Amino acid sequence: MADRAELEDLEGKAANATATAEPARVFISYASSDAAVAGALVEALERHGIACWIAPRDVKPGAIYADAIVRAISGAKALVLVLSEHAIASSHVSREIERSASKKHPIFALHIDGAPLIPAFEYFLSESQWVEAQSGKMEAAYARLIEAIREPERPEAKALPATIPGTSAGKVSAAQPNSTRTRILLAAGLGILALALAVLWADRIWLVKRATVEQLGTSATHVVSDKSIAVLPFVDMSEKHDQEYFSDGLSEELIDHLAHIADLKVIARTSSFAFKGKNEDMRSIAATLGVANLLEGSVRKSGSTLRITAQLIRATDGVHLWSEIYDRKLNDIFKVQDEISTTVAKALNIALSTTPTGGGRTVSNGTTNLEAYNLMLQGIYFYFRGNRGDNAKAVEFLKQALNLDSRYALAWARLARVYSWQGYLGELTAAEAGARGRDAVQRALAIDPNCAEAYYARANIVREVVGDLTAAKSDYGRAVALDPHGEIGERAQMNILFLKALVDGENAKIVDGLRRILERSPLDTATMSDLAWAQQFEGQLAESAATSRKLLALNPAYATGQAQYGLTLLLMGKNAEALEAATKEPDEASKLEVLAAVYWALGRPAESDSALGALERGFATRNAYEIAAAHAYRGEADAAFAWLNRAYQQNMGSLGKVKFDSFFRKLHNDPRFDAVLRKANLLE
């Protein structure tokens, strides 16, 4: 087993070698899912004098991607393969191996996950140096691989034990290539490779479709439009890996740009970002999201310089439709965003409209101050991340952006959104959230009267804090008019339907509308939660339970998710299952609310009293509505109406769902219930 001393010895040999000969030049072949491993490998090889060619880094700007790869393989002395389950399934990798073998170039494989080979891969790798990687010491793997590459005449192929993070040290590896085996595959040649890959892909595609149907409940016969795309989160490749907020911001801007192109289905941020940091096969991602194309890339930011790589991939066969590398100054970021989205649209053969389809946002979002833009990206990064304390961080970064550019309309609008959310969560009182949020909106609209996000933020504030549904509907309508094809406009339209349903009882339209949003954002857990509530209110209990199960499969820790599921099970008469779900709820107030009801239904009043008492003692100042709901379910009308009155005083928008809330069904025939609806502006 190689160790640090062996690696240092190799460094000495490398120094001597470079004095008399050119460094070896190798082509790095890898599946896109293994990009991080490939990048680390290149860094190690080049540190020891072995020059590497790797895409997209070494594709010259403006070059045709496929041509560049073919030339690079032809010019390289060897191919180094990052061998994994993803590489075995990649048609790109198979073609690269095939071409390198046809040039009689040696192929060196670093096996990183123990995945068994199909016969065609065994054929090409049978006489190759093979480094079997397991969990532990990365340097040992590099040492063995470097030694194999430098050896001018290789002995019979054998497995070279080494290590790499990410796999189990105790894992039994796949059968190793054997150069003495009968070479039945030799006569079949490339035809067997094609056949084996075809069989492999047919099997994988069937499994992906099956998994997608089981997870999302979609039909396997659903036709995916060629004019559909998901923008995956661009990877932060900066030296310190401290620019994630910047790469996230670029991805979000590209989503917004593409969403404004007519006839193009663009998956929303919430769903495409669900794959952030995950090692998923491209076909599986596309099948889950219901798209035909994927846009991925990376960002390397250093000082005032910027390198952005972008690749447009056709998911059905992994073909790169387009790729580009942009080496620019940081102050060109806004132009680059435009350029990428325009080029992607042309690559998909979509005619761009000569006039904007929505005027709510521009590329620069109203600022030319790069530092202010940078701070805004950091603020919205924390807002979307949503961990404990992140809202306060978001506010601080947005305020810093506004200190640098007080006329940054989008930053004011997003600050208003954060304040509104803080009010909803109880991090601010309703009065504080309302005052701060409305002030931020007014500042945004004074600068840019066409800022769709400002109208959307104000609608949230007046609806949730003030309870003025008429004003909320007007602001949502303005957001739709300004951003008809973007995510802001789509969510505003959904809220208009919701407000209409609250007043006239047309809840079925909410169910349909939420399903439409999930077509664009199939992994959006917030929308799934809304759909589960709407289905429950509509009496579609089995459907609501199924939606909750999907939500919890995606995010078991989703706040209120288990409580919501538990309530649905309770209404279905599945009390024991309801109790099990409620006990798993991470949000304490929601947990106690449902437990009080479930224990009551189970005929365990003492435990119901205990849960309700804990709810009143711990959450009376901000969760009066939930306390009222528990009393209402228990049939305690006087207490329920008293707590509803307190809820209205705490937050006038808190009664928004009382008309449909299943907890309050026992109160519907009480004359006081109409008074509550009238106070909440929920009567026609």
N, C-alpha and C positions, 0 to 999 in steps of 0.2 A: 504494500500500500504506500502510495506516495505521501510525503509529508512536506512541511515547510522547508526543510533542508534540501529535499529533492528539487523543490520548485526554485529555490535560490541557486542551486547548481545549474539548473536549466537556464536561469537568467544569465549566468556567466558564460555558458555555451553560446547563448544567443548573441551576446556582445561580441564574442570572438567570430562567430559566423558572419555577422553583419559587416565585419571589417573586410571580408574576402568575397562575399557573395550577396546578391540581392535577396531580400526577405521573400519567403514563399508567399504567393498570393492565392487566397482561397475564396471560393464563393460560398456564402452562408445561406443554406436552404432551411426554411422554417415555416410553420403555419402561423397565421396572424395571431392566434390565441397564445402562442409561445413567444411573443415579441420581447417580453421582459427578459426571458432566459437568453434569447438570441443576442440582445443588446449587451448583456453582461459577458457573454462568451466572446463577442467581438472585442470588447474592452480588454479582456484578459489576453487574447491572442495577439492583439496589436501591441500590448505592453511588452510582449516577449518577441517582437520583431516579425510577426507573421501578419502581413498586410491582408486585410479582408475587404471583400465587396459585399455589401448588404443593402437590400432595398428596404425602405425608400431612400435611405440616407445618400446612397451613391448614384441615384438616378438624377441626371443633370436636368435642370429646369427646362421645360419645353420638349424633352425627349419623349418618345413613345415608350410607354412602360415596358411592354412585352419585348420590343426590339432591344431595349437596354439590357434586359435580363438575358436574352439569348447571346448577345455580344459578350456580356460579363462571364457567362458560363464557358463560352468558347475560349476566352482569353485567360481564364483561371487555370492554375496548375492542379487544383484539386477542389472537391466539394466537401464541405462540412455540413452534416445534416443534424439538426436538432430533432431527434426521433421521439415521437410521442403518439398518443392516440389521435391527436389533432392532425399531425403530419401524415399519418397513415391514411386519414380520411380526406386529405387535401389533394385535389386534382392538380393544383399548382405545383406542389412538392413532387408529386409523381412525375410530372413532365420535366421538372428540373433534374431529377435523378436520372430519368431516361436519357435526356440530352447529354448529361455529363458522362454517363456510361458509354454512349455512342461515340464520344470523343476519346474514350479509353482513359479518362481521368480517374484517379483514385477517389474513393468516397469514404469519408470518415464519419462515423455515426456516434452521437452522444445520446444514449437512451435514457430519457429522464423520468419515465413513469411505468416501466415494466409492461407496457401494452404489447400483447402478442401480435406477431407479424402475419399478414396475409402472405401466401406463397410467392406472389409476384415481388414483394419487397424482399423476401429472403433471397430471391434470385439475384437481385442487384446488389445486395449487401453481403453475399456469401463470401466474397474475397476482400471485403473491406475491413479496415481496422474498426473495432467495435468497443466502445467504452460504456460499460454497464453502470449507470448512475443510480445511487441510492442515497438515502438521507444522511447528511452529516457534513463532510468537508469538501467544500467546493474546490479548493485549491488542488486537492489530489486529482480530481477529475480533469482539471485544466492541465496538470502536469503530465498525466498519461496521454492526453489528447495531443499536446504539443510534442511530446516525444514521438508519437506515432506519425505525426505530420512531417517531422524533420527526418525521420528514418528514410534514407534514399531507396533501400531495397527492403520491402516488407516481408517478413516470414509468413507462414500460413496463418490465415485470419484466426483470431481467438478473442474471447471476451476479456476485457481489461477492467477489473473491478475498480470502481471509483465512486464518488459521492457527489450528490447535489441536493440542495434543500428542496423540500416540497414533497418527497416521497418517503415511504416507510423504510427504515433500516432493515426491518425483518421481512420485507416483501420478497417473495421468490420471483426471480426474473423469468421472462419468457425464454423459451428454448433458443439457444444461441445459433447464429449462422454456422454451418459446418461445411468447410471447403472440400471435405472428402466425400460428402454425400453424392449419390448418383444424380447427375444434373439433368433430370427429366425436363426441367423447365427450359434448358438451353435451346432445344429444338423448337419449342413453342415461341421463344423470344418475346418480342414486344406484344404479340397478340394476347398472350396469357395475362400480361400486365393490364391490358385494356379490359379483358374479360373479368379479371378479378376485381378491378376497380368498379366496373359496371355493376357487378353483383353486390359489392360492398355498398355502393351509393344507393342502389335500389332498396337494400335492407335498411340503411340508415334513414332514408327519406320516409319509408313506411313507419319506422319507429318514431320519427319526429312528428309526423302527422298524427299518429295515434296518441302520443303524449300531449300534443296541442289540443286535440279534441277532448281528452280526459280532463285537462287542466282548465280550459277556458270554455268548454261546452260548445265549441263551434263545429260546423259541419266540415267533414273531410273533403267534401266536394266544392267548398267555397272557392271561387276563382279569385286569385290575387291579381290586382291590376298591375301592369307593368309600370304605371305611373304612380308608384308608391315607394316611400323611402323612410328609413329611420336614421337619424344622425346619432351615432354612438358617442359617448363622452370621449373627447380627445384626450390622449394620454399626456401627462406632464413628464417630459423627458429632460427637464432642466437639471443642472448638475446637483443642486441641493434638494430637488423634488419638493420645492416649496411654492410652486406656481399652479397648484391644482385649481384654485379659484379662477385663475386666468384661463386655463384650458376649459374649465366648465363654462366660463362666460362666453368664450368663442363658440363652443358647441351650442349654447342657448341662442346666440345671435344667428347662427346658421339655421337652426330650427325655425326661428321667427322669419328669417328671409324666405326660406323655401315655402313656409306655410302661406305666404302671400302670393304664391304662383297658382293661377287658376288651374283646376283639373289635376292637381298633384296632391295625393294623400300623404300627409306628413305626420308621423307619430309624435305625440306630444312629449315634452321633456320628462314628465313624471315616469313614463314607461320606458323610454330609451335609456334613461339614467339608472333604471333598475338593474342594468347589466354592468354597471360601473365596477371595475375591479374584479369581475368574474371571468373565469376561463371557459367561455361557452363557444361551441361550434357555431359558425356563421349561419349555417342552414337552420339550426335550432332556434337561434335568435330571430331570424326572419320569419320562420313559421309561427313562433310565439306571438310576434308583433303583427303578423299578417301583411308583410310587405315583400316586394320583389327585389329591392335594392337597399344597400347599406352604405353609409358614408362614415368612414373612420379616419383617424389621423392622430397626429401627435404635435405637441408644441414644445419647442426648446427656446427658452427666454434667457438671455444673458445680457445684463446691462441694458443698453439701448438697441440691441440687435435681437432679431426674432427669426426663428426658422419654424415654418409650419409645413407639415406634410399632410396631404389629404389623398384618400383613395376611395373611388366609387366602385363598389363591388356588386355584381349581379349574384344574388344569393343562390339561385337554382344550380349554378355550376361553378361558382367561385371566380368567374372571369372578372378581371379588372377592366371596367369600362373606361376608366380615366384615372390618372394620378398626376400629382404635381408637387413640387417642392417650392416653397416661397422663402427666399432669404431677403428679409426686408429690415428696415429700421422700424422701431416700435411705433413711430408716428404714422406709419402706413397701415396700421391694423384695421382701420375702418375701410380703407380701400380693398384690403385683402378679403375681408368678409364679403363685400360685394362681389369681388372677382370669383371667389370660390362658389358662392351660391349661383351666380350667373352661369359659370362653366358647367356645374353639375346639372343645371336645368337643360342646357344645350346638349349635354351628353345623354340625357334621357329623352332627347328629341321633343322637348316641350317648348312651345313658342311662348316667349315672354311677352307679356302685355306691354304696350308702349306707355301706359299710364299706370300708376300704382293701384293695386286692388284694395289697399287699406292705408289710410294716411296717419294712423295713430303713432307710428314709431319710425324713426330714421336710423340709419346705420350707426351714427355717432351718438344717437340718443340725446342730442341737444347740447353736447359739450365738445370742445376741441382740446380740453385740458386732459392730457393723458393720465396724470396722477389722480385726478378726480375720477376718471373712468375706472382706473385701477382700484381705487377705494370702493367705488360703487359695486364692482364685481365681487370684492371681498365681502361686502355687506350682504349682497343677495345670496352668496354662497352659504353664509351662516343661516340666513332665513330659510333657505330650502333644506339645509341639513337637519335642522329641527331638534338638535339635542338640548339637554337641559342647559340653560344659560346662553344659548345661541342667539335668541332674539335680542338680548341686551348687546351682544357683540355686533349684531347686524345694525342696530341703531347707532352704535358708536362709529362704525365705519362709514355709514351713510352720512352722518353728521360731519365727519372729517371731509368727505367728498364735497359736501355743500359749503364748508368753510373755504375750500379752494375755488369753487365755482358756485356762487349762490344762485345762478340762473340755470342750474342743471335740473330741468323739469322732471326728467325720469327719476332722478334720485329723490326729489320731493315726493313723487307719487309712490315710490317704493317704501319710503319712510312711513307714509300714511298707511300702507298695507301692513307693515310690521306693527304699528301702533294698534290697528284694528285687531290683528291676531292676538296681540298681548292682552287686549281687552276681553277677547273671547275666552282666552285661557285663564283669565283671572290674575295675570301678572301686573295688570293695571286695573284700576277701578273703571267702571263704565264711563264715569265723568272724565277721568284723565284720558282714557283712550279716545273718547269723542272729541275733546277739546284739542288734543295734540294732532289727532288724525285730520280733523277738518282744517286746522291751520295749515298743515303740510299740503293738503289738496288745494287750498286756495292759492298758495304760493306757486304750486305747479301750474295751475290753470292761468294764473296771471302771466306766466312766462310763455306757456304753450296752450292755448285754448283747445287744441286738438289732441291733447294727450289722453289716449284711451285708458291708460292704466290709472290715471288720476280719477276719472269718472268711475271706474270699477272700484277703486279704493273707497271713494266717498259713498258709493252705493252700499258697500259692505258695512261702513260705519253707521249710516242712517238706518239701515235695516237691523243690525245686530245690537246697536247701542241705543238708538233713539226709538226704534220700532216704527218708523215712518215708511210704510211699504209703498206708498204712492211715490214719494221722492226717490226711494231706492229703485223702483221700476223705471223711472225717468232716466236716472243716471246709468243704469244697466243698458237701457236702450241707446243712449248716446255712445257708450263703449262699443256696442255692436255695430253701430253705424260707422264708427271710426276704424274699427278693426274687424271687419266681417269675416275674414278668413284665418285670423290668428287665434291663438289660444285664449287671449283675453276676451275677444269677441265671442268665442264659442262658450266660454264659461258664463259670460254675462247673459247670453241667450238662454242658457240653462236656468239661471237664476230668475229670469223673467217668467219662464214656465212654472218654476217652483212658487213664485209669489202669486201667480194666477191660480195655481192649484190650492194655495192656502185660503184664498178668498172664496172661490167658486166650487171647490171640491173636486176638480178634475185631476185627481192624483194619477190616473192612468197615463196622462201625458208626461208626467215626470218620469215614470218608468221607461217609457219609450225614449225620452230625451237623454236619460242617463245611459241607456244602452247605446245610443248613437255616439256619445262621448267615449264610451269604452271601445268602440270600433277604432277610434283614432288613438286611444291611450289604453290598451287592454290590460296594462299592469298598474293602473292608477288606483291605488288602494283607497284614497279619499273618495273617489267617485264610486268605488265598489261599496263603501260604507253607506254613502247616500242611497245607492240603489237598494241595498238590503233594507234600509229604513222604509223607503218608498214601497217596496214589495210587501213589507210587513203591514204598513198602513193600508195598503190596497187589499189585504187579506190573502196575499199570495205567500203563505207561510213556507211551503216546501221550497219555493223559488228563493225566498229570502234566506232560508237556512243554507241552501246551496251556494248562494253568493257569499255569505259569511264564511263558509268553509274555504272558498277560493281565496278570499282576503287573508284569512289566517294562515293558509298554506304559503302565501307570499310573505307575510309579515306576522308571525305569531305574537309579537309584542305590540301590535297596533293598539293604541289607546282607545278604549271603549269597544274594541272588536269582540272580545269574549263576552262582555256584558250584553252587547247587542245580540249575539248569537244565543246567549242564555235566555234572553227575553223571548226570542222567537221560539225556542224549544219549549219554554214555559207555556206560551200561547198554544202550542201544538199538543199540550198535555204530557210532554216528556219531562217530567219534573226532575227525575234523578239526573238526566243528562244536562238539564238546565243548571242544576247545582254544580255539577262538575265544571261546566264552562265558566260559570260566574266566579268560582274560586280561583281561576287562572287569570282573571282580569287584572292588568297592571295598574290601571287608574283606580285609586282607592275609593273615590267618591262613587264612580260608576259601579264598582264592585259591591259596595255596601247597599246601593240603591236596589240592585237586582237581587242580592242575597235576602234583603228584607222581604221582597215579594215571593221569592222561591220558598223560603222557609215558611211563609204564611200559607202558600199553596200546599206544602207538605204536611200541614197540621202541626207545625213546631213553632208556636207563637212566642215562646221565650227566646228562641234564637232569632226570630224575626225582630222582636223588641230590641235585642242586643245590637243587631246590625243597624237598625234605624236610629237607636240612641247614639251609636258611634258616628253615624252620618250627621246627625244634628249637632253633636258636640264638636266635631272636627271641621265641618264645612258649611255652617249656617251662614257665614258672611258672604259666600260666593256661589253656593250650590243650593239655593232655596228651591229652585225648580225641581231638582232631583228629589229633595226631601218631600215636596208636595206630591210628586209622582208616587213615591212609596206609600204615603198615607192614602192616596186615592185608590191604589190597588187593594189596600186592606179595607176599603170601604169607609174610611174615616173622613167624611166629606168636610166637616167643619175645619179640621186641621189642614186638609188639603187646600181649601180655599184661602186659609190664613197664610199658608206658605206661598201660594201663588201670588198673593198680594205683595209679599216680601220680595219675591223674585222680580216682579215688575218694578219695584222700587230700586232694586239692585241694578237691574239692566232691563230697560223697557223693551228690548228686542228679544228677551229670553223666552217669551211666550210664543215664539214663532211656530212651533210644531205642536202646540197643545191641542189643536183641533183634530189632529190625526193620531196623536200619541195613544197607544193601546193602554197605557197605564191609567188613563183618565176616562175610559169608557163608562165606568160606573157613575160618573158625574154628568153624563150627557143629558139626562132628564131633569137635572136640578136647574131651577131658574137662574141660579147664580152663574152657571156655566156660560150662558149667553152674555152675561155681563162681562165675564172674563174675555170672551171673544171680541166683544165690542171695544173693550179697553185696548186690546191688542190689534185693533183694526182688521179683524179677520171675518167680519160679517159683510155681506154685500151691501 
